[in-house]
Amino acid sequence: DREGTNIKYALSGRSKVTLKIISSFGYVSSTEGDEGEPTGVYHTFLTGRTNAGQQVSNGLYFYQLNAGNFVRTKKLSYLK
């Protein structure tokens, strides 16, 4: 049983990657990062838990992906 969602991204060159999950109130519930991912396609699985292991509440969230000079922010709804 894998509850969560998968985020896919591609890198055209080695980049430091950071993924933040931000609530609609601006609270950062989790952050993942890697110091230097090589070129390729990656998948990150979000479980609906904070970095402290707590279940997040239902609601609207945003995920922000930073890779080098690239930044993308998208909406994410969480319903359990």
HTML snippet that shows the backbone in 3Dmol.js (N, CA, C, O; Angstrom):
<script src="https://3Dmol.org/build/3Dmol-min.js"></script>
<div id="view" style="width:600px;height:400px;position:relative"></div>
<script>
const pdb = `
ATOM      1  N   ASP A   1       0.854  -1.187   0.000  1.00  0.00           N
ATOM      2  CA  ASP A   1       0.000   0.000   0.000  1.00  0.00           C
ATOM      3  C   ASP A   1       0.890   1.236   0.000  1.00  0.00           C
ATOM      4  O   ASP A   1       1.503   1.565   1.016  1.00  0.00           O
ATOM      5  N   ARG A   2       0.961   1.915  -1.129  1.00  0.00           N
ATOM      6  CA  ARG A   2       1.821   3.103  -1.247  1.00  0.00           C
ATOM      7  C   ARG A   2       0.957   4.327  -1.470  1.00  0.00           C
ATOM      8  O   ARG A   2       0.604   4.654  -2.603  1.00  0.00           O
ATOM      9  N   GLU A   3       0.619   5.000  -0.384  1.00  0.00           N
ATOM     10  CA  GLU A   3      -0.135   6.240  -0.501  1.00  0.00           C
ATOM     11  C   GLU A   3       0.843   7.373  -0.724  1.00  0.00           C
ATOM     12  O   GLU A   3       1.842   7.490  -0.014  1.00  0.00           O
ATOM     13  N   GLY A   4       0.558   8.204  -1.706  1.00  0.00           N
ATOM     14  CA  GLY A   4       1.425   9.333  -1.996  1.00  0.00           C
ATOM     15  C   GLY A   4       1.350   9.685  -3.460  1.00  0.00           C
ATOM     16  O   GLY A   4       0.439   9.264  -4.173  1.00  0.00           O
ATOM     17  N   THR A   5       2.312  10.455  -3.897  1.00  0.00           N
ATOM     18  CA  THR A   5       2.372  10.854  -5.301  1.00  0.00           C
ATOM     19  C   THR A   5       3.818  10.886  -5.766  1.00  0.00           C
ATOM     20  O   THR A   5       4.740  11.049  -4.967  1.00  0.00           O
ATOM     21  N   ASN A   6       3.996  10.730  -7.046  1.00  0.00           N
ATOM     22  CA  ASN A   6       5.321  10.678  -7.639  1.00  0.00           C
ATOM     23  C   ASN A   6       5.572  11.960  -8.432  1.00  0.00           C
ATOM     24  O   ASN A   6       4.720  12.371  -9.220  1.00  0.00           O
ATOM     25  N   ILE A   7       6.713  12.588  -8.238  1.00  0.00           N
ATOM     26  CA  ILE A   7       7.101  13.763  -9.012  1.00  0.00           C
ATOM     27  C   ILE A   7       8.297  13.367  -9.868  1.00  0.00           C
ATOM     28  O   ILE A   7       9.305  12.868  -9.367  1.00  0.00           O
ATOM     29  N   LYS A   8       8.163  13.600 -11.165  1.00  0.00           N
ATOM     30  CA  LYS A   8       9.203  13.232 -12.125  1.00  0.00           C
ATOM     31  C   LYS A   8       9.870  14.503 -12.636  1.00  0.00           C
ATOM     32  O   LYS A   8       9.198  15.496 -12.915  1.00  0.00           O
ATOM     33  N   TYR A   9      11.195  14.466 -12.756  1.00  0.00           N
ATOM     34  CA  TYR A   9      11.919  15.602 -13.324  1.00  0.00           C
ATOM     35  C   TYR A   9      13.157  15.096 -14.050  1.00  0.00           C
ATOM     36  O   TYR A   9      13.657  14.004 -13.778  1.00  0.00           O
ATOM     37  N   ALA A  10      13.641  15.917 -14.981  1.00  0.00           N
ATOM     38  CA  ALA A  10      14.818  15.559 -15.773  1.00  0.00           C
ATOM     39  C   ALA A  10      15.872  16.644 -15.619  1.00  0.00           C
ATOM     40  O   ALA A  10      15.551  17.831 -15.556  1.00  0.00           O
ATOM     41  N   LEU A  11      17.123  16.230 -15.559  1.00  0.00           N
ATOM     42  CA  LEU A  11      18.250  17.159 -15.465  1.00  0.00           C
ATOM     43  C   LEU A  11      19.096  17.051 -16.727  1.00  0.00           C
ATOM     44  O   LEU A  11      19.416  15.953 -17.183  1.00  0.00           O
ATOM     45  N   SER A  12      19.452  18.200 -17.283  1.00  0.00           N
ATOM     46  CA  SER A  12      20.280  18.202 -18.491  1.00  0.00           C
ATOM     47  C   SER A  12      21.771  18.260 -18.165  1.00  0.00           C
ATOM     48  O   SER A  12      22.614  18.132 -19.054  1.00  0.00           O
ATOM     49  N   GLY A  13      22.088  18.453 -16.893  1.00  0.00           N
ATOM     50  CA  GLY A  13      23.477  18.469 -16.437  1.00  0.00           C
ATOM     51  C   GLY A  13      23.512  18.307 -14.932  1.00  0.00           C
ATOM     52  O   GLY A  13      22.476  18.399 -14.275  1.00  0.00           O
ATOM     53  N   ARG A  14      24.687  18.067 -14.377  1.00  0.00           N
ATOM     54  CA  ARG A  14      24.815  17.881 -12.925  1.00  0.00           C
ATOM     55  C   ARG A  14      24.306  19.126 -12.208  1.00  0.00           C
ATOM     56  O   ARG A  14      24.714  20.244 -12.523  1.00  0.00           O
ATOM     57  N   SER A  15      23.403  18.923 -11.234  1.00  0.00           N
ATOM     58  CA  SER A  15      22.794  20.038 -10.510  1.00  0.00           C
ATOM     59  C   SER A  15      22.524  19.664  -9.069  1.00  0.00           C
ATOM     60  O   SER A  15      22.244  18.508  -8.754  1.00  0.00           O
ATOM     61  N   LYS A  16      22.610  20.655  -8.196  1.00  0.00           N
ATOM     62  CA  LYS A  16      22.122  20.505  -6.832  1.00  0.00           C
ATOM     63  C   LYS A  16      20.603  20.611  -6.916  1.00  0.00           C
ATOM     64  O   LYS A  16      20.080  21.565  -7.491  1.00  0.00           O
ATOM     65  N   VAL A  17      19.895  19.644  -6.350  1.00  0.00           N
ATOM     66  CA  VAL A  17      18.437  19.589  -6.441  1.00  0.00           C
ATOM     67  C   VAL A  17      17.837  19.711  -5.047  1.00  0.00           C
ATOM     68  O   VAL A  17      18.276  19.047  -4.108  1.00  0.00           O
ATOM     69  N   THR A  18      16.819  20.574  -4.924  1.00  0.00           N
ATOM     70  CA  THR A  18      16.073  20.707  -3.678  1.00  0.00           C
ATOM     71  C   THR A  18      14.590  20.681  -4.004  1.00  0.00           C
ATOM     72  O   THR A  18      14.144  21.359  -4.929  1.00  0.00           O
ATOM     73  N   LEU A  19      13.820  19.901  -3.248  1.00  0.00           N
ATOM     74  CA  LEU A  19      12.374  19.837  -3.403  1.00  0.00           C
ATOM     75  C   LEU A  19      11.745  20.206  -2.071  1.00  0.00           C
ATOM     76  O   LEU A  19      11.995  19.550  -1.060  1.00  0.00           O
ATOM     77  N   LYS A  20      10.924  21.262  -2.068  1.00  0.00           N
ATOM     78  CA  LYS A  20      10.231  21.707  -0.858  1.00  0.00           C
ATOM     79  C   LYS A  20       8.737  21.492  -1.036  1.00  0.00           C
ATOM     80  O   LYS A  20       8.196  21.705  -2.121  1.00  0.00           O
ATOM     81  N   ILE A  21       8.074  21.070   0.036  1.00  0.00           N
ATOM     82  CA  ILE A  21       6.621  20.980   0.071  1.00  0.00           C
ATOM     83  C   ILE A  21       6.153  22.094   0.999  1.00  0.00           C
ATOM     84  O   ILE A  21       6.554  22.153   2.162  1.00  0.00           O
ATOM     85  N   ILE A  22       5.304  22.975   0.479  1.00  0.00           N
ATOM     86  CA  ILE A  22       4.905  24.181   1.197  1.00  0.00           C
ATOM     87  C   ILE A  22       3.386  24.193   1.322  1.00  0.00           C
ATOM     88  O   ILE A  22       2.678  24.004   0.332  1.00  0.00           O
ATOM     89  N   SER A  23       2.878  24.416   2.547  1.00  0.00           N
ATOM     90  CA  SER A  23       1.429  24.493   2.745  1.00  0.00           C
ATOM     91  C   SER A  23       0.899  25.797   2.179  1.00  0.00           C
ATOM     92  O   SER A  23       1.672  26.704   1.869  1.00  0.00           O
ATOM     93  N   SER A  24      -0.418  25.894   2.044  1.00  0.00           N
ATOM     94  CA  SER A  24      -1.032  27.126   1.535  1.00  0.00           C
ATOM     95  C   SER A  24      -0.836  28.288   2.501  1.00  0.00           C
ATOM     96  O   SER A  24      -1.067  29.441   2.135  1.00  0.00           O
ATOM     97  N   PHE A  25      -0.412  27.996   3.737  1.00  0.00           N
ATOM     98  CA  PHE A  25      -0.116  29.034   4.732  1.00  0.00           C
ATOM     99  C   PHE A  25       1.351  29.452   4.708  1.00  0.00           C
ATOM    100  O   PHE A  25       1.759  30.336   5.461  1.00  0.00           O
ATOM    101  N   GLY A  26       2.145  28.817   3.843  1.00  0.00           N
ATOM    102  CA  GLY A  26       3.554  29.166   3.712  1.00  0.00           C
ATOM    103  C   GLY A  26       4.496  28.341   4.570  1.00  0.00           C
ATOM    104  O   GLY A  26       5.701  28.589   4.571  1.00  0.00           O
ATOM    105  N   TYR A  27       3.969  27.357   5.305  1.00  0.00           N
ATOM    106  CA  TYR A  27       4.789  26.496   6.157  1.00  0.00           C
ATOM    107  C   TYR A  27       5.462  25.418   5.307  1.00  0.00           C
ATOM    108  O   TYR A  27       4.794  24.720   4.543  1.00  0.00           O
ATOM    109  N   VAL A  28       6.767  25.285   5.437  1.00  0.00           N
ATOM    110  CA  VAL A  28       7.505  24.246   4.707  1.00  0.00           C
ATOM    111  C   VAL A  28       7.403  22.950   5.502  1.00  0.00           C
ATOM    112  O   VAL A  28       7.964  22.841   6.592  1.00  0.00           O
ATOM    113  N   SER A  29       6.681  21.959   4.952  1.00  0.00           N
ATOM    114  CA  SER A  29       6.463  20.716   5.689  1.00  0.00           C
ATOM    115  C   SER A  29       7.555  19.688   5.448  1.00  0.00           C
ATOM    116  O   SER A  29       7.801  18.837   6.303  1.00  0.00           O
ATOM    117  N   SER A  30       8.207  19.752   4.308  1.00  0.00           N
ATOM    118  CA  SER A  30       9.323  18.834   4.080  1.00  0.00           C
ATOM    119  C   SER A  30      10.251  19.397   3.020  1.00  0.00           C
ATOM    120  O   SER A  30       9.851  20.162   2.143  1.00  0.00           O
ATOM    121  N   THR A  31      11.496  18.990   3.136  1.00  0.00           N
ATOM    122  CA  THR A  31      12.519  19.401   2.185  1.00  0.00           C
ATOM    123  C   THR A  31      13.407  18.201   1.907  1.00  0.00           C
ATOM    124  O   THR A  31      13.834  17.507   2.829  1.00  0.00           O
ATOM    125  N   GLU A  32      13.679  17.964   0.651  1.00  0.00           N
ATOM    126  CA  GLU A  32      14.613  16.917   0.251  1.00  0.00           C
ATOM    127  C   GLU A  32      15.657  17.554  -0.637  1.00  0.00           C
ATOM    128  O   GLU A  32      15.364  18.503  -1.364  1.00  0.00           O
ATOM    129  N   GLY A  33      16.861  17.046  -0.586  1.00  0.00           N
ATOM    130  CA  GLY A  33      17.894  17.620  -1.436  1.00  0.00           C
ATOM    131  C   GLY A  33      19.002  16.645  -1.730  1.00  0.00           C
ATOM    132  O   GLY A  33      19.197  15.658  -1.021  1.00  0.00           O
ATOM    133  N   ASP A  34      19.719  16.939  -2.783  1.00  0.00           N
ATOM    134  CA  ASP A  34      20.888  16.157  -3.161  1.00  0.00           C
ATOM    135  C   ASP A  34      21.931  17.135  -3.664  1.00  0.00           C
ATOM    136  O   ASP A  34      21.608  18.072  -4.394  1.00  0.00           O
ATOM    137  N   GLU A  35      23.160  16.924  -3.284  1.00  0.00           N
ATOM    138  CA  GLU A  35      24.234  17.871  -3.591  1.00  0.00           C
ATOM    139  C   GLU A  35      24.646  17.909  -5.052  1.00  0.00           C
ATOM    140  O   GLU A  35      25.147  18.932  -5.519  1.00  0.00           O
ATOM    141  N   GLY A  36      24.450  16.823  -5.783  1.00  0.00           N
ATOM    142  CA  GLY A  36      24.914  16.845  -7.170  1.00  0.00           C
ATOM    143  C   GLY A  36      24.397  15.684  -7.978  1.00  0.00           C
ATOM    144  O   GLY A  36      25.109  14.701  -8.182  1.00  0.00           O
ATOM    145  N   GLU A  37      23.164  15.782  -8.443  1.00  0.00           N
ATOM    146  CA  GLU A  37      22.589  14.731  -9.278  1.00  0.00           C
ATOM    147  C   GLU A  37      23.149  14.855 -10.693  1.00  0.00           C
ATOM    148  O   GLU A  37      23.210  15.959 -11.235  1.00  0.00           O
ATOM    149  N   PRO A  38      23.560  13.739 -11.299  1.00  0.00           N
ATOM    150  CA  PRO A  38      24.031  13.791 -12.685  1.00  0.00           C
ATOM    151  C   PRO A  38      22.859  13.895 -13.663  1.00  0.00           C
ATOM    152  O   PRO A  38      21.699  13.789 -13.268  1.00  0.00           O
ATOM    153  N   THR A  39      23.174  14.100 -14.933  1.00  0.00           N
ATOM    154  CA  THR A  39      22.173  14.152 -15.996  1.00  0.00           C
ATOM    155  C   THR A  39      21.306  12.899 -15.949  1.00  0.00           C
ATOM    156  O   THR A  39      21.813  11.796 -15.746  1.00  0.00           O
ATOM    157  N   GLY A  40      19.995  13.070 -16.137  1.00  0.00           N
ATOM    158  CA  GLY A  40      19.102  11.918 -16.153  1.00  0.00           C
ATOM    159  C   GLY A  40      17.692  12.281 -15.740  1.00  0.00           C
ATOM    160  O   GLY A  40      17.383  13.442 -15.475  1.00  0.00           O
ATOM    161  N   VAL A  41      16.838  11.262 -15.689  1.00  0.00           N
ATOM    162  CA  VAL A  41      15.442  11.410 -15.288  1.00  0.00           C
ATOM    163  C   VAL A  41      15.293  10.832 -13.889  1.00  0.00           C
ATOM    164  O   VAL A  41      15.812   9.754 -13.596  1.00  0.00           O
ATOM    165  N   TYR A  42      14.582  11.552 -13.026  1.00  0.00           N
ATOM    166  CA  TYR A  42      14.435  11.165 -11.625  1.00  0.00           C
ATOM    167  C   TYR A  42      12.971  11.167 -11.220  1.00  0.00           C
ATOM    168  O   TYR A  42      12.148  11.879 -11.795  1.00  0.00           O
ATOM    169  N   HIS A  43      12.667  10.354 -10.217  1.00  0.00           N
ATOM    170  CA  HIS A  43      11.332  10.283  -9.632  1.00  0.00           C
ATOM    171  C   HIS A  43      11.494  10.445  -8.127  1.00  0.00           C
ATOM    172  O   HIS A  43      12.334   9.788  -7.512  1.00  0.00           O
ATOM    173  N   THR A  44      10.693  11.318  -7.543  1.00  0.00           N
ATOM    174  CA  THR A  44      10.670  11.481  -6.091  1.00  0.00           C
ATOM    175  C   THR A  44       9.272  11.139  -5.616  1.00  0.00           C
ATOM    176  O   THR A  44       8.292  11.693  -6.114  1.00  0.00           O
ATOM    177  N   PHE A  45       9.171  10.234  -4.658  1.00  0.00           N
ATOM    178  CA  PHE A  45       7.879   9.806  -4.132  1.00  0.00           C
ATOM    179  C   PHE A  45       7.578  10.585  -2.860  1.00  0.00           C
ATOM    180  O   PHE A  45       8.355  10.558  -1.906  1.00  0.00           O
ATOM    181  N   LEU A  46       6.439  11.283  -2.853  1.00  0.00           N
ATOM    182  CA  LEU A  46       6.010  12.039  -1.678  1.00  0.00           C
ATOM    183  C   LEU A  46       4.979  11.215  -0.924  1.00  0.00           C
ATOM    184  O   LEU A  46       3.989  10.767  -1.502  1.00  0.00           O
ATOM    185  N   THR A  47       5.215  11.017   0.373  1.00  0.00           N
ATOM    186  CA  THR A  47       4.372  10.139   1.177  1.00  0.00           C
ATOM    187  C   THR A  47       3.268  10.850   1.944  1.00  0.00           C
ATOM    188  O   THR A  47       2.413  10.191   2.535  1.00  0.00           O
ATOM    189  N   GLY A  48       3.266  12.178   1.950  1.00  0.00           N
ATOM    190  CA  GLY A  48       2.276  12.901   2.749  1.00  0.00           C
ATOM    191  C   GLY A  48       2.700  13.037   4.197  1.00  0.00           C
ATOM    192  O   GLY A  48       1.871  13.238   5.084  1.00  0.00           O
ATOM    193  N   ARG A  49       4.008  12.925   4.429  1.00  0.00           N
ATOM    194  CA  ARG A  49       4.541  13.075   5.788  1.00  0.00           C
ATOM    195  C   ARG A  49       5.584  14.184   5.808  1.00  0.00           C
ATOM    196  O   ARG A  49       6.264  14.430   4.812  1.00  0.00           O
ATOM    197  N   THR A  50       5.700  14.849   6.949  1.00  0.00           N
ATOM    198  CA  THR A  50       6.708  15.891   7.124  1.00  0.00           C
ATOM    199  C   THR A  50       8.068  15.250   7.333  1.00  0.00           C
ATOM    200  O   THR A  50       8.171  14.029   7.457  1.00  0.00           O
ATOM    201  N   ASN A  51       9.110  16.065   7.373  1.00  0.00           N
ATOM    202  CA  ASN A  51      10.451  15.539   7.668  1.00  0.00           C
ATOM    203  C   ASN A  51      10.501  14.906   9.049  1.00  0.00           C
ATOM    204  O   ASN A  51      11.332  14.033   9.301  1.00  0.00           O
ATOM    205  N   ALA A  52       9.605  15.345   9.964  1.00  0.00           N
ATOM    206  CA  ALA A  52       9.552  14.789  11.322  1.00  0.00           C
ATOM    207  C   ALA A  52       8.713  13.513  11.377  1.00  0.00           C
ATOM    208  O   ALA A  52       8.588  12.907  12.441  1.00  0.00           O
ATOM    209  N   GLY A  53       8.135  13.095  10.241  1.00  0.00           N
ATOM    210  CA  GLY A  53       7.365  11.860  10.191  1.00  0.00           C
ATOM    211  C   GLY A  53       5.885  12.019  10.481  1.00  0.00           C
ATOM    212  O   GLY A  53       5.163  11.023  10.529  1.00  0.00           O
ATOM    213  N   GLN A  54       5.412  13.243  10.678  1.00  0.00           N
ATOM    214  CA  GLN A  54       3.997  13.473  10.961  1.00  0.00           C
ATOM    215  C   GLN A  54       3.196  13.518   9.666  1.00  0.00           C
ATOM    216  O   GLN A  54       3.667  14.016   8.644  1.00  0.00           O
ATOM    217  N   GLN A  55       1.974  12.986   9.728  1.00  0.00           N
ATOM    218  CA  GLN A  55       1.069  13.022   8.578  1.00  0.00           C
ATOM    219  C   GLN A  55       0.617  14.460   8.339  1.00  0.00           C
ATOM    220  O   GLN A  55       0.235  15.149   9.285  1.00  0.00           O
ATOM    221  N   VAL A  56       0.653  14.923   7.088  1.00  0.00           N
ATOM    222  CA  VAL A  56       0.174  16.274   6.782  1.00  0.00           C
ATOM    223  C   VAL A  56      -1.350  16.264   6.724  1.00  0.00           C
ATOM    224  O   VAL A  56      -1.963  15.220   6.500  1.00  0.00           O
ATOM    225  N   SER A  57      -1.950  17.420   6.924  1.00  0.00           N
ATOM    226  CA  SER A  57      -3.403  17.568   6.873  1.00  0.00           C
ATOM    227  C   SER A  57      -3.875  17.623   5.428  1.00  0.00           C
ATOM    228  O   SER A  57      -3.113  17.965   4.524  1.00  0.00           O
ATOM    229  N   ASN A  58      -5.148  17.281   5.224  1.00  0.00           N
ATOM    230  CA  ASN A  58      -5.747  17.461   3.903  1.00  0.00           C
ATOM    231  C   ASN A  58      -5.663  18.925   3.521  1.00  0.00           C
ATOM    232  O   ASN A  58      -5.783  19.799   4.380  1.00  0.00           O
ATOM    233  N   GLY A  59      -5.460  19.201   2.252  1.00  0.00           N
ATOM    234  CA  GLY A  59      -5.451  20.589   1.814  1.00  0.00           C
ATOM    235  C   GLY A  59      -4.607  20.822   0.586  1.00  0.00           C
ATOM    236  O   GLY A  59      -4.131  19.892  -0.066  1.00  0.00           O
ATOM    237  N   LEU A  60      -4.437  22.099   0.293  1.00  0.00           N
ATOM    238  CA  LEU A  60      -3.664  22.535  -0.861  1.00  0.00           C
ATOM    239  C   LEU A  60      -2.222  22.788  -0.442  1.00  0.00           C
ATOM    240  O   LEU A  60      -1.961  23.465   0.552  1.00  0.00           O
ATOM    241  N   TYR A  61      -1.299  22.241  -1.209  1.00  0.00           N
ATOM    242  CA  TYR A  61       0.129  22.426  -0.975  1.00  0.00           C
ATOM    243  C   TYR A  61       0.768  22.854  -2.291  1.00  0.00           C
ATOM    244  O   TYR A  61       0.146  22.783  -3.352  1.00  0.00           O
ATOM    245  N   PHE A  62       1.990  23.288  -2.206  1.00  0.00           N
ATOM    246  CA  PHE A  62       2.780  23.607  -3.382  1.00  0.00           C
ATOM    247  C   PHE A  62       4.077  22.835  -3.271  1.00  0.00           C
ATOM    248  O   PHE A  62       4.609  22.665  -2.174  1.00  0.00           O
ATOM    249  N   TYR A  63       4.590  22.367  -4.394  1.00  0.00           N
ATOM    250  CA  TYR A  63       5.939  21.819  -4.361  1.00  0.00           C
ATOM    251  C   TYR A  63       6.813  22.716  -5.210  1.00  0.00           C
ATOM    252  O   TYR A  63       6.422  23.169  -6.285  1.00  0.00           O
ATOM    253  N   GLN A  64       8.009  22.959  -4.694  1.00  0.00           N
ATOM    254  CA  GLN A  64       8.964  23.820  -5.382  1.00  0.00           C
ATOM    255  C   GLN A  64      10.220  23.007  -5.642  1.00  0.00           C
ATOM    256  O   GLN A  64      10.873  22.529  -4.715  1.00  0.00           O
ATOM    257  N   LEU A  65      10.544  22.858  -6.915  1.00  0.00           N
ATOM    258  CA  LEU A  65      11.722  22.112  -7.339  1.00  0.00           C
ATOM    259  C   LEU A  65      12.777  23.105  -7.790  1.00  0.00           C
ATOM    260  O   LEU A  65      12.534  23.907  -8.692  1.00  0.00           O
ATOM    261  N   ASN A  66      13.938  23.056  -7.173  1.00  0.00           N
ATOM    262  CA  ASN A  66      15.080  23.897  -7.542  1.00  0.00           C
ATOM    263  C   ASN A  66      16.188  22.984  -8.043  1.00  0.00           C
ATOM    264  O   ASN A  66      16.569  22.028  -7.368  1.00  0.00           O
ATOM    265  N   ALA A  67      16.699  23.281  -9.222  1.00  0.00           N
ATOM    266  CA  ALA A  67      17.818  22.525  -9.788  1.00  0.00           C
ATOM    267  C   ALA A  67      18.720  23.517 -10.509  1.00  0.00           C
ATOM    268  O   ALA A  67      18.385  23.998 -11.591  1.00  0.00           O
ATOM    269  N   GLY A  68      19.856  23.819  -9.910  1.00  0.00           N
ATOM    270  CA  GLY A  68      20.734  24.836 -10.489  1.00  0.00           C
ATOM    271  C   GLY A  68      20.025  26.178 -10.488  1.00  0.00           C
ATOM    272  O   GLY A  68      19.591  26.646  -9.435  1.00  0.00           O
ATOM    273  N   ASN A  69      19.900  26.811 -11.663  1.00  0.00           N
ATOM    274  CA  ASN A  69      19.190  28.086 -11.791  1.00  0.00           C
ATOM    275  C   ASN A  69      17.708  27.906 -12.100  1.00  0.00           C
ATOM    276  O   ASN A  69      16.984  28.894 -12.222  1.00  0.00           O
ATOM    277  N   PHE A  70      17.247  26.673 -12.229  1.00  0.00           N
ATOM    278  CA  PHE A  70      15.855  26.372 -12.570  1.00  0.00           C
ATOM    279  C   PHE A  70      15.012  26.284 -11.304  1.00  0.00           C
ATOM    280  O   PHE A  70      15.404  25.631 -10.336  1.00  0.00           O
ATOM    281  N   VAL A  71      13.848  26.946 -11.311  1.00  0.00           N
ATOM    282  CA  VAL A  71      12.894  26.856 -10.201  1.00  0.00           C
ATOM    283  C   VAL A  71      11.509  26.641 -10.789  1.00  0.00           C
ATOM    284  O   VAL A  71      11.089  27.383 -11.677  1.00  0.00           O
ATOM    285  N   ARG A  72      10.799  25.635 -10.304  1.00  0.00           N
ATOM    286  CA  ARG A  72       9.417  25.410 -10.726  1.00  0.00           C
ATOM    287  C   ARG A  72       8.570  25.181  -9.484  1.00  0.00           C
ATOM    288  O   ARG A  72       8.937  24.404  -8.603  1.00  0.00           O
ATOM    289  N   THR A  73       7.427  25.869  -9.421  1.00  0.00           N
ATOM    290  CA  THR A  73       6.477  25.711  -8.326  1.00  0.00           C
ATOM    291  C   THR A  73       5.141  25.289  -8.920  1.00  0.00           C
ATOM    292  O   THR A  73       4.647  25.906  -9.864  1.00  0.00           O
ATOM    293  N   LYS A  74       4.556  24.226  -8.356  1.00  0.00           N
ATOM    294  CA  LYS A  74       3.266  23.722  -8.832  1.00  0.00           C
ATOM    295  C   LYS A  74       2.372  23.391  -7.649  1.00  0.00           C
ATOM    296  O   LYS A  74       2.844  23.159  -6.536  1.00  0.00           O
ATOM    297  N   LYS A  75       1.055  23.373  -7.918  1.00  0.00           N
ATOM    298  CA  LYS A  75       0.066  23.030  -6.893  1.00  0.00           C
ATOM    299  C   LYS A  75      -0.004  21.524  -6.704  1.00  0.00           C
ATOM    300  O   LYS A  75       0.261  20.742  -7.617  1.00  0.00           O
ATOM    301  N   LEU A  76      -0.372  21.144  -5.478  1.00  0.00           N
ATOM    302  CA  LEU A  76      -0.516  19.740  -5.132  1.00  0.00           C
ATOM    303  C   LEU A  76      -1.630  19.641  -4.104  1.00  0.00           C
ATOM    304  O   LEU A  76      -1.548  20.271  -3.050  1.00  0.00           O
ATOM    305  N   SER A  77      -2.672  18.861  -4.385  1.00  0.00           N
ATOM    306  CA  SER A  77      -3.756  18.651  -3.420  1.00  0.00           C
ATOM    307  C   SER A  77      -3.492  17.362  -2.671  1.00  0.00           C
ATOM    308  O   SER A  77      -3.127  16.350  -3.270  1.00  0.00           O
ATOM    309  N   TYR A  78      -3.679  17.398  -1.350  1.00  0.00           N
ATOM    310  CA  TYR A  78      -3.511  16.188  -0.553  1.00  0.00           C
ATOM    311  C   TYR A  78      -4.837  15.854   0.107  1.00  0.00           C
ATOM    312  O   TYR A  78      -5.373  16.650   0.878  1.00  0.00           O
ATOM    313  N   LEU A  79      -5.361  14.683  -0.195  1.00  0.00           N
ATOM    314  CA  LEU A  79      -6.598  14.191   0.401  1.00  0.00           C
ATOM    315  C   LEU A  79      -6.361  12.777   0.873  1.00  0.00           C
ATOM    316  O   LEU A  79      -5.836  11.951   0.126  1.00  0.00           O
ATOM    317  N   LYS A  80      -6.736  12.491   2.083  1.00  0.00           N
ATOM    318  CA  LYS A  80      -6.562  11.134   2.605  1.00  0.00           C
ATOM    319  C   LYS A  80      -7.912  10.534   2.890  1.00  0.00           C
ATOM    320  O   LYS A  80      -7.996   9.390   3.339  1.00  0.00           O
TER     321      LYS A  80
END
`;
const viewer = $3Dmol.createViewer("view");
viewer.addModel(pdb, "pdb");
viewer.setStyle({}, {cartoon: {color: "spectrum"}});
viewer.zoomTo();
viewer.render();
</script>
